[in-house]
Each structure stands twice: as C-alpha cells, then as structure tokens.
Amino acid sequence: MGIIKENVSKDIKAQKAAQIENMSKIDQAFAKYNLKVDEAAVEKAVKRIIDEKVPANNTPEVKKFLYGSVELTSLHTTDTEESILAMIEKVNKQDSLYPGMPHVAAVCVYPVFVNLVRNSLEVDGVEITSVSGSFPSSQSRMEVKVAETQLAVADGATNIDIVLPVGKFLSEDYEGVADDISELKEACGDVPMKVILETCCLGSLSNVKRASILSMYAGADYIKTSTGKEKAGATPEGVYVMCQAIKEYYEQTGVMVGLKPAGGINTPMDAIVLYTIAQEVLGDKWLTNEMFRLGTSRLAQQLIDELNA
C-alpha cells in the first residue's frame, strides 16, 4: 500500500506541475493569490478600523504627515499656464507662509505643463508628476501613449501616472493589459510609474484585487485608485483591498509597491481614514511620503486651515 500511495502522490504532483506549465504566465501569477474577495468581510474590517483606530490618528502629527504626502493636483480642461504657475507659486512660498510645515510630496499636472513646472518650481524635494498614456481613458494607440510618456519624462517629469486599460481588463484580456503596462514602464526608464486602476469602473472588489496584482506584476511602482474623472474616487473598501494586494505581493516577491489614493478625498478625515487603513494593513513601513501619496486638489489647504485653527 505504501508504494501505491507514493506512486499516486507522484502522479498528482506531476499532473499539477503539468497544469502549471500549461498555464500562461499571467495565470501562474494569479494562481499565487486568493482573488475572491469577501465583500461583506471587507466592509466589516473597514468599519472596525474606522470605529476603533481612526480616532487615535486625528492628530496634528498625522495631519502634517498627510500634508507632506499630498500630490497637489491640477487636471482640469480649463488649466492654463497662468493657473499652473499660480499653483506652483503657492508651493514656492510655503516656507514663508507656513513655517514648520513639510512641503507637499509632488505636484501633478498634464504633460503639456511639465516643462513649465520644471522651470518654475523652486523647492527641492518636490516631485513633478505627469499623467500620461492618454489620461484619463487610456483609449489610444500604444504608439501615442508611449510617445506622450517619453516626452513627459524628457520634459522633466519625475513620476508618471498612467491608467489601467479598463476596457481590456473587463474583456479579460489580461495579457494585453500587462503588455500595455510593461511597455509604458519601459518608456518611463528610471522614473517611477503609478498605475491608476479606476476602481469604481471595475465592478467588484475581486476585480480590484485582480487589477492590483496584474498591475504590480506588469511593473507598477505604485497603484492608484482613481483618475478623479469618473463617478467615484477612492473608497475605504477599495483602498483596503489594494493594501491587501500590496502586502501579499510583497510577501511573494519582496518588492514594496507604493499606494496612492486619489479622487473624492474631500476632507482631512477622509484622508485620515485611508491613512489608518494603510497603517493597519501594511504597517508603518509604508507610512512615508515616498510609499504613501494622496492625489487631491483641495485637501492641502484644508489641512493647513485645521492645523492653524
């Protein structure tokens, strides 16, 4: 019986090995993770964090950290050189206006304004983020998206934010999605790249988890919730699942991927909730303004107002 049992065990292992070999590389990557998310369990976990952990983080120290994690954003159809320069002037004057406050982590603009920002930004340590790859839809020819990204980097962008090709993802063309992300990552060179998942368009938290893993597998240095151009932005539940994916990816690969909630962060308390979720799921290792960013146009001034009230 021992020999028979051993042979059966070997046969099962051989069958599993053959199945894995026949799987695509994407499927092999997915197979390492539990992609079925229990949405009720996520809601319960998020509620517990908000009820039990968030109040302790409603402090001046956390608000200063959040200010220093902001990517001050202007992505409007009506943007002009004058409006972008006015935003940069606020960053340049911050030391005199608000002594003791950290600088924002970055400014985020359309590619056409990157060179202007590079030539007008006077503060060391503030990154220049450019959206790219036919933001916000990602619906364009790959040659166009690559060229736009390369031009943004050449103009001085130190971070690039691209959008997951959501249509391909929803069509389950995961190989195509990974190829697009990888090609744009190559176009970035050494410049860090964020992949915007547009979580509100993905249909389920399971898809948020799948899109997170796929983006990281394909080369994302950060994953980001939203463009701010769709029906909803960052949600606590979506951020919780993205943090879970980042944690599991780190455990599998040893690679730390950053997090950028964006869109719909309308109050300091919204930001404190997302910060606390990242703290609880990922730990303090991620709580630096390099690994944790906030995409917002209005939050920075609100944080200053609360800190100076």
Secondary structure, 3 states (H helix, E strand, C coil): CHHHHHHHHHHHHHHHHHHHHHCCHHHHHHCCCCCCCCHHHHHHHHHHHHHHCHHHHCCHHHHHHHHHCEEEECCCCCCCHHHHHHHHHHHHCHHHHCCCCCCCCEEEECHHHHHHHHHHCCCCCCEEEEECCCCCCCCCCHHHHHHHHHHHHHHCCCEEEEECCHHHHHCCCHHHHHHHHHHHHHHHCCCCEEEECCHHHCCCHHHHHHHHHHHHHHCCCEEECCCCCCCCCCCHHHHHHHHHHHHHHHHHHCCCCEEECECCCCCHHHHHHHHHHHHHHHCHHHCCCCCECEEECCHHHHHHHHHCC
